[in-house]
């Protein structure tokens, strides 16, 4: 572009010089015409003066040459060639300048054509550079797209790693829940055997006191486990609040909602177990009556056989156990009448199949098979809040005191 500007300036200066030379040529031609007119006037005056000379003879007058203007012009040119006056010199110099100006004009025209050709080449080079720039811009856009795809793939890898960590955490929690369920089943069997031994070996009042002490210890253990569970929940909430990845937070929320659903299902199962406990109470009463009849046989006939046990409950959808379900079982015992002693409830033996043991085994089988996660909407969160609001704020020990 700078070269093109320089050539443009040279062309402008050449055009100005050409105009100046044309102007000088026109002025020289004008002066030449004036000189020719002046010479013609001089010749005409000379002829007139010679005709007016009366003292001259006719032979002298006939010698005067009166040719046409062409001959006069030829004579004028010939006279100019041999003329030594300053006007002739000026005319000659102007003629030379005119020739030189014409030559410079032709040279300027050739230079102008060369400049135009160079300008055309410069434009072609500029268009080529523009095309190259367009190609480079297209390549740059393609590279940017490739870089964006790479970034997206990197984000996908990070998301996969976060999901893998969440899966490992869920597996650990599931194994902990299974271990806790096994320990609870073992403790339940142990307590049942101890209650049976105490019922057989001691009086009803002593067995009741021992059972109450065991219940108190169990409630203390449950309370400590509940506090530990709450502390774990708080730690998990702090960890979730400090976590920057929103995907992990959403996954943990879904897991929490799923655990809440499992807790509700476990509470439903516990309510069904309470119904079975009521049935077992009736059977215990019948057995006590039989025992009294055996110790003090009346003359009356034997009592009718006890009613058949209730059918086993349908398989629950829960896949993991929660220690809070036992607290819900204790809370729901308020609605049951306290006329029947607790020792008989624990020491009663159901005829036929042990329904509680069957339910525990079924729950363990479902825990071992695993859980299929599913998305939970906002309505489940609302129900969870309502359930948490309905739960009383008293501790398990106070509730047990109210039951006793």
C-alpha positions as CSV (number, residue, x, y, z in Angstrom):
1,X,0.0,0.0,0.0
2,X,2.9,2.4,0.7
3,X,4.4,1.6,-2.6
4,X,1.0,2.2,-4.3
5,X,0.7,5.6,-2.5
6,X,4.2,6.6,-3.7
7,X,3.3,5.7,-7.2
8,X,0.1,7.6,-6.9
9,X,2.0,10.7,-5.8
10,X,4.5,10.3,-8.7
11,X,1.6,10.1,-11.1
12,X,0.1,13.2,-9.7
13,X,3.4,15.1,-10.0
14,X,3.8,13.9,-13.6
15,X,0.3,15.0,-14.4
16,X,0.9,18.4,-13.0
17,X,4.2,18.7,-15.0
18,X,2.4,17.7,-18.1
19,X,-0.3,20.3,-17.6
20,X,2.4,22.9,-17.0
21,X,4.2,22.0,-20.2
22,X,0.9,22.1,-22.1
23,X,0.2,25.5,-20.7
24,X,3.7,26.7,-21.8
25,X,3.2,25.2,-25.3
26,X,-0.1,27.1,-25.6
27,X,1.5,30.3,-24.6
28,X,4.4,29.8,-27.1
29,X,1.9,29.0,-29.9
30,X,0.0,32.2,-29.0
31,X,3.1,34.3,-29.1
32,X,4.1,32.7,-32.4
33,X,0.7,33.6,-33.9
34,X,1.2,37.2,-32.6
35,X,4.6,37.4,-34.2
36,X,3.3,36.1,-37.6
37,X,0.4,38.6,-37.5
38,X,2.9,41.3,-36.7
39,X,5.1,40.3,-39.7
40,X,2.1,40.3,-42.0
41,X,1.2,43.7,-40.8
42,X,4.7,44.9,-41.4
43,X,4.8,43.6,-44.9
44,X,1.4,45.1,-45.7
45,X,2.6,48.5,-44.4
46,X,5.8,48.1,-46.4
47,X,3.9,47.5,-49.6
48,X,1.6,50.4,-48.9
49,X,4.5,52.6,-48.2
50,X,6.2,51.6,-51.4
51,X,3.1,52.2,-53.4
52,X,2.8,55.6,-51.9
53,X,6.2,56.5,-52.9
54,X,5.5,58.5,-56.1
55,X,9.0,59.4,-56.6
56,X,9.9,55.9,-57.4
57,X,9.8,54.6,-61.0
58,X,7.3,52.0,-62.2
59,X,10.1,49.5,-62.5
60,X,10.9,49.7,-58.8
61,X,7.2,49.3,-57.9
62,X,6.9,46.1,-60.1
63,X,9.8,44.6,-58.3
64,X,7.7,44.5,-55.1
65,X,6.7,40.8,-54.6
66,X,3.0,40.3,-53.7
67,X,2.7,36.5,-53.2
68,X,0.0,34.6,-51.4
69,X,0.0,34.1,-47.7
70,X,1.5,30.7,-48.1
71,X,4.6,32.1,-49.8
72,X,4.7,34.8,-47.1
73,X,4.6,32.1,-44.4
74,X,7.4,30.2,-46.1
75,X,9.4,33.3,-46.4
76,X,8.6,34.0,-42.8
77,X,9.8,30.6,-41.7
78,X,12.9,31.0,-43.8
79,X,13.4,34.4,-42.4
80,X,12.9,33.1,-38.9
81,X,15.6,30.5,-39.5
82,X,18.1,33.1,-40.4
83,X,16.6,35.7,-38.2
84,X,18.8,37.0,-35.4
85,X,16.3,39.1,-33.5
86,X,15.4,38.3,-29.9
87,X,11.8,37.4,-30.9
88,X,13.2,34.7,-33.2
89,X,15.3,33.4,-30.5
90,X,12.3,33.3,-28.1
91,X,10.2,31.5,-30.7
92,X,13.0,28.9,-31.2
93,X,13.4,28.3,-27.5
94,X,9.7,28.0,-27.1
95,X,9.5,25.5,-29.9
96,X,12.3,23.5,-28.3
97,X,10.5,23.6,-25.0
98,X,7.3,22.4,-26.7
99,X,9.1,19.4,-28.2
100,X,10.7,18.6,-24.9
101,X,7.3,18.9,-23.2
102,X,5.8,16.5,-25.7
103,X,8.6,14.0,-25.1
104,X,8.1,14.3,-21.3
105,X,4.3,13.9,-21.8
106,X,4.9,10.7,-23.7
107,X,7.3,9.5,-21.0
108,X,4.7,10.5,-18.4
109,X,2.1,8.5,-20.2
110,X,4.4,5.4,-20.3
111,X,5.1,5.9,-16.6
112,X,1.4,6.2,-15.9
113,X,0.8,2.9,-17.8
114,X,3.6,1.2,-15.8
115,X,2.1,2.6,-12.6
116,X,-1.3,1.3,-13.5
117,X,0.1,-2.2,-14.3
118,X,1.9,-2.1,-10.9
119,X,-1.3,-1.0,-9.2
120,X,-3.1,-3.9,-10.8
121,X,-0.4,-6.3,-9.6
122,X,-0.6,-4.8,-6.2
123,X,-4.4,-5.3,-6.1
124,X,-4.0,-8.9,-7.2
125,X,-1.5,-9.5,-4.4
126,X,-3.9,-7.8,-1.9
127,X,-6.7,-10.0,-3.0
128,X,-4.5,-13.0,-2.7
129,X,-3.5,-12.0,0.8
130,X,-7.2,-11.5,1.7
131,X,-7.9,-15.0,0.4
132,X,-5.1,-16.4,2.5
133,X,-6.4,-14.5,5.6
134,X,-9.8,-16.0,5.0
135,X,-8.3,-19.5,4.8
136,X,-6.4,-18.8,8.0
137,X,-9.6,-17.5,9.8
138,X,-11.4,-20.7,8.7
139,X,-8.6,-22.9,10.1
140,X,-8.6,-20.8,13.3
141,X,-12.4,-21.4,13.7
142,X,-11.9,-25.1,13.1
143,X,-9.1,-25.2,15.7
144,X,-11.4,-23.4,18.2
145,X,-14.1,-26.0,17.6
146,X,-11.6,-28.8,18.2
147,X,-10.4,-27.2,21.4
148,X,-14.1,-26.8,22.6
149,X,-14.6,-30.5,21.9
150,X,-11.5,-31.3,23.9
151,X,-12.7,-29.2,26.8
152,X,-16.1,-30.9,26.7
153,X,-14.5,-34.3,26.8
154,X,-12.4,-33.3,29.7
155,X,-15.5,-32.1,31.5
156,X,-17.1,-35.4,30.8
157,X,-14.1,-37.3,32.3
158,X,-14.3,-35.1,35.4
159,X,-18.1,-35.8,35.7
160,X,-17.4,-39.5,35.3
161,X,-14.8,-39.4,38.1
162,X,-17.3,-37.6,40.4
163,X,-20.0,-40.2,39.6
164,X,-17.5,-43.0,40.3
165,X,-16.7,-41.5,43.7
166,X,-20.4,-41.2,44.5
167,X,-20.9,-44.9,43.5
168,X,-18.0,-45.9,45.8
169,X,-19.5,-43.9,48.6
170,X,-22.9,-45.5,48.1
171,X,-21.3,-49.0,48.1
172,X,-19.6,-48.2,51.4
173,X,-22.8,-47.0,52.9
174,X,-24.6,-50.1,51.7
175,X,-22.0,-52.4,53.3
176,X,-22.2,-50.5,56.5
177,X,-26.0,-50.8,56.5
178,X,-25.8,-54.6,55.9
179,X,-23.3,-55.0,58.7
180,X,-25.5,-53.0,61.0
181,X,-28.5,-55.0,60.1
182,X,-26.6,-58.3,60.8
183,X,-25.5,-57.0,64.2
184,X,-29.1,-55.9,65.0
185,X,-30.5,-59.4,64.0
186,X,-27.8,-61.1,66.2
187,X,-28.6,-58.8,69.1
188,X,-32.3,-59.4,68.6
189,X,-31.9,-63.2,68.7
190,X,-29.7,-62.9,71.7
191,X,-32.2,-60.8,73.6
192,X,-35.0,-63.2,72.7
193,X,-33.1,-66.1,74.0
194,X,-32.2,-64.2,77.2
195,X,-35.8,-63.2,77.7
196,X,-37.0,-66.8,77.3
197,X,-34.4,-68.0,79.8
198,X,-35.5,-65.3,82.2
199,X,-39.1,-66.1,81.9
200,X,-38.5,-69.8,82.5
201,X,-36.1,-69.2,85.5
202,X,-37.5,-66.2,87.4
203,X,-40.8,-64.8,88.5
204,X,-42.8,-62.5,86.3
205,X,-41.9,-59.3,88.2
206,X,-38.2,-60.1,88.2
207,X,-38.3,-60.9,84.5
208,X,-40.2,-57.7,83.9
209,X,-37.5,-55.7,85.7
210,X,-34.7,-57.4,83.8
211,X,-36.5,-56.8,80.5
212,X,-37.0,-53.2,81.4
213,X,-33.3,-52.8,82.2
214,X,-32.5,-54.5,78.9
215,X,-34.9,-52.1,77.2
216,X,-33.2,-49.2,78.9
217,X,-29.8,-50.3,77.8
218,X,-31.1,-50.9,74.3
219,X,-32.7,-47.4,74.2
220,X,-29.4,-45.9,75.4
221,X,-27.6,-47.8,72.7
222,X,-30.1,-46.6,70.2
223,X,-29.9,-43.0,71.4
224,X,-26.1,-43.1,71.1
225,X,-26.4,-44.6,67.6
226,X,-28.9,-42.0,66.7
227,X,-26.6,-39.2,67.9
228,X,-23.8,-40.8,65.9
229,X,-26.0,-41.0,62.9
230,X,-26.9,-37.3,63.3
231,X,-23.3,-36.4,63.6
232,X,-22.5,-38.3,60.5
233,X,-25.4,-36.5,58.7
234,X,-24.0,-33.2,59.8
235,X,-20.5,-34.1,58.7
236,X,-21.9,-35.1,55.3
237,X,-23.9,-31.9,55.0
238,X,-20.8,-29.9,55.8
239,X,-18.9,-31.8,53.2
240,X,-21.6,-31.3,50.7
241,X,-21.8,-27.5,51.5
242,X,-18.0,-27.2,51.0
243,X,-18.1,-29.2,47.8
244,X,-17.9,-27.1,44.6
245,X,-19.3,-29.6,42.2
246,X,-23.1,-29.3,41.9
247,X,-23.4,-32.7,40.3
248,X,-22.1,-34.5,43.4
249,X,-24.5,-32.4,45.6
250,X,-27.4,-33.5,43.4
251,X,-26.4,-37.1,43.5
252,X,-26.1,-37.1,47.3
253,X,-29.5,-35.4,47.6
254,X,-31.0,-38.1,45.5
255,X,-29.3,-40.7,47.7
256,X,-30.6,-39.0,50.8
257,X,-34.1,-38.9,49.4
258,X,-33.8,-42.6,48.6
259,X,-32.7,-43.4,52.1
260,X,-35.6,-41.4,53.4
261,X,-38.0,-43.5,51.3
262,X,-36.3,-46.6,52.6
263,X,-36.7,-45.3,56.2
264,X,-40.4,-44.8,55.5
265,X,-40.7,-48.3,54.1
266,X,-39.0,-49.7,57.1
267,X,-41.3,-47.7,59.4
268,X,-44.2,-49.3,57.4
269,X,-42.7,-52.7,58.0
270,X,-42.3,-51.9,61.7
271,X,-46.0,-50.9,61.9
272,X,-46.9,-54.3,60.3
273,X,-44.6,-55.9,62.9
274,X,-46.5,-54.1,65.6
275,X,-49.7,-55.6,64.3
276,X,-48.0,-59.0,64.6
277,X,-46.9,-58.1,68.1
278,X,-50.5,-57.4,69.0
279,X,-51.4,-60.8,67.7
280,X,-48.5,-62.3,69.7
281,X,-49.9,-60.6,72.8
282,X,-53.2,-62.4,72.4
283,X,-51.3,-65.7,71.9
284,X,-49.3,-64.9,75.1
285,X,-52.5,-64.3,77.0
286,X,-53.9,-67.6,75.8
287,X,-50.6,-69.3,76.8
288,X,-50.8,-67.6,80.3
289,X,-54.3,-68.9,80.7
290,X,-53.2,-72.4,79.7
291,X,-50.3,-72.1,82.2
292,X,-52.6,-71.1,85.0
293,X,-55.0,-73.8,84.1
294,X,-52.1,-76.3,84.2
295,X,-50.9,-75.1,87.6
296,X,-54.5,-74.8,89.0
297,X,-56.6,-77.3,87.0
298,X,-60.2,-76.3,87.2
299,X,-63.0,-78.8,86.8
300,X,-64.0,-76.9,83.7
301,X,-63.1,-78.3,80.2
302,X,-60.0,-77.2,78.4
303,X,-60.1,-73.8,76.6
304,X,-60.4,-73.7,72.9
305,X,-57.2,-73.7,70.8
306,X,-55.6,-70.4,70.0
307,X,-56.4,-68.6,66.8
308,X,-54.1,-69.3,63.8
309,X,-51.2,-66.9,63.2
310,X,-51.7,-64.0,60.7
311,X,-50.4,-64.4,57.2
312,X,-46.8,-63.2,56.5
313,X,-46.6,-59.5,55.4
314,X,-46.0,-58.8,51.7
315,X,-42.4,-58.3,50.6
316,X,-41.4,-54.7,51.2
317,X,-39.6,-52.5,48.6
318,X,-36.9,-51.4,51.1
319,X,-33.4,-52.3,50.2
320,X,-31.5,-51.1,53.3
321,X,-32.1,-50.8,57.0
322,X,-31.9,-47.7,59.1
323,X,-31.5,-47.4,62.9
324,X,-34.2,-44.8,63.1
325,X,-36.8,-47.4,62.1
326,X,-36.5,-48.9,65.6
327,X,-37.2,-45.6,67.1
328,X,-40.3,-45.3,65.0
329,X,-41.3,-48.7,66.3
330,X,-40.9,-47.5,69.9
331,X,-42.8,-44.3,69.1
332,X,-45.8,-46.2,67.7
333,X,-46.1,-48.4,70.8
334,X,-47.8,-45.5,72.5
335,X,-51.0,-46.4,70.8
336,X,-50.9,-49.9,72.2
337,X,-52.5,-50.6,75.5
338,X,-50.1,-51.2,78.4
339,X,-52.2,-53.8,80.2
340,X,-50.1,-56.8,79.0
341,X,-46.6,-57.1,80.5
342,X,-43.5,-56.7,78.3
343,X,-42.0,-60.0,79.4
344,X,-44.8,-62.0,77.9
345,X,-44.5,-60.1,74.7
346,X,-40.9,-60.9,74.3
347,X,-41.1,-64.5,75.5
348,X,-44.2,-65.5,73.5
349,X,-43.7,-68.1,70.9
350,X,-45.8,-68.0,67.7
351,X,-47.1,-71.3,66.6
352,X,-45.9,-72.3,63.2
353,X,-43.5,-70.1,61.2
354,X,-41.6,-67.3,62.9
355,X,-42.9,-64.3,61.0
356,X,-40.4,-61.8,62.3
357,X,-37.4,-64.0,61.4
358,X,-38.9,-64.5,58.0
359,X,-39.2,-60.7,57.5
360,X,-35.6,-60.1,58.7
361,X,-34.3,-62.8,56.3
362,X,-36.3,-61.3,53.4
363,X,-34.9,-57.8,54.2
364,X,-31.3,-59.2,54.3
365,X,-31.9,-60.9,50.9
366,X,-33.1,-57.6,49.4
367,X,-30.1,-55.7,50.9
368,X,-27.7,-58.2,49.3
369,X,-29.4,-57.9,45.9
370,X,-28.7,-54.2,45.8
371,X,-30.7,-51.1,45.1
372,X,-31.7,-49.6,41.8
373,X,-31.6,-45.8,42.1
374,X,-34.3,-43.7,40.6
375,X,-34.9,-39.9,40.4
376,X,-36.9,-38.3,43.2
377,X,-39.0,-35.2,42.6
378,X,-39.8,-32.3,44.8
379,X,-43.0,-33.8,46.1
380,X,-40.9,-36.5,48.0
381,X,-38.9,-33.7,49.6
382,X,-42.1,-32.1,50.8
383,X,-43.4,-35.3,52.2
384,X,-40.1,-35.9,53.9
385,X,-40.3,-32.4,55.5
386,X,-43.9,-33.1,56.7
387,X,-42.8,-36.4,58.2
388,X,-39.9,-34.8,60.0
389,X,-42.2,-32.1,61.3
390,X,-44.7,-34.7,62.6
391,X,-42.0,-36.6,64.5
392,X,-41.9,-35.6,68.2
393,X,-38.8,-34.0,69.6
394,X,-38.7,-36.1,72.8
395,X,-35.9,-38.6,73.1
396,X,-36.3,-42.4,73.0
397,X,-35.8,-42.7,76.8
398,X,-38.7,-40.4,77.6
399,X,-40.9,-42.3,75.1
400,X,-40.0,-45.6,76.8
401,X,-40.9,-44.1,80.2
402,X,-44.2,-43.0,78.8
403,X,-44.8,-46.5,77.5
404,X,-44.0,-48.0,80.9
